[in-house]
C-alpha cells in the first residue's frame, strides 16, 4: 500500500516529491529520478509511472534561482542521470523481451499484451523498424512496451540500440529543458498542478485516440454483408491480419 501511495503522490505533485528528495541531498534526488525513469522504461510491468512530468519538474529545480543564481539540482549533474536512465532502461527491457518475453506473455501477467497484439506489433516493427522504436519513446505505455516487443520480435540489437539511444536522449532532454526554461515562469508556478495534468493529457492523447479507433473500428461492419463476410471481418478484428480467402460458415 505504501508503494501505491508513493506513486499516487508522485503523479499528483512531482514537484513536491522532488523537493522532499532534494532535502535529503541532490545525490539522493538524482538517484530517485534515475530509478523512476529507469523502472518506467526498463520494467514492462510499470508503464504507468510519470516520466514526462517527473523530468519537467526536475528541470524546474535545475534552473538557477533568480535571487541567488544557485540551483537546487545542478543541471550538469541532472542531465547525465536523465540521459542514462532511459537508455539503460531500454536495454534492460529489450533483453527481458528477448530472453523471457514469450514466457511473460503466456503467463498472462501483462493483460494488455494479447497474442494478437504481439503479432501485429511484430509486423509493425518489421515494417517500420527503427522509426517505431524512436517515436515510441514519446508516448506513455508505448515507450515501456516497445523495447520489450522489439526483443520478442527478434529485431537485431545493433538495429534497435542507435534509435533507442537517440529517442531516450531526445525525450529526456526535451522535457527536462522545458522545465528548465519555462518552469519558473510565474504563471506556470501558480498553476503547476494544471501544467502537470496538461503534460499527462497531451502525452496520453495519441494513445487514447488509438484505443478509441481500435474499439469503434471493430464495430463497423457492412450492413449488406452475408455470413461469410461477417466471419471474415471478425477474423480481421481478432488478429489484425486477414487471410487472403474468407472462410465460409458451414
Secondary structure by P-SEA (a helix, b strand, c coil): caaaaaaaaaaacaaaaaaaaaaacaaaaaaaaaaaaaaaccccccccccaaaaaaaaaaaaccccccccccccaaaaaaaaaaaaaaaaaaaaaaaaccaaaaaaacccccccaaaaaaaaaaaaacaaaaaaaacccaaaaaaaaaaaaaaccccccccaaaaaaaaaaaaaaaaaaaccccccccccaaaaaaaaaaaaaaaaaaaaaaaaaaaaacccccccaaaaaaaaaaaacccccccccccc
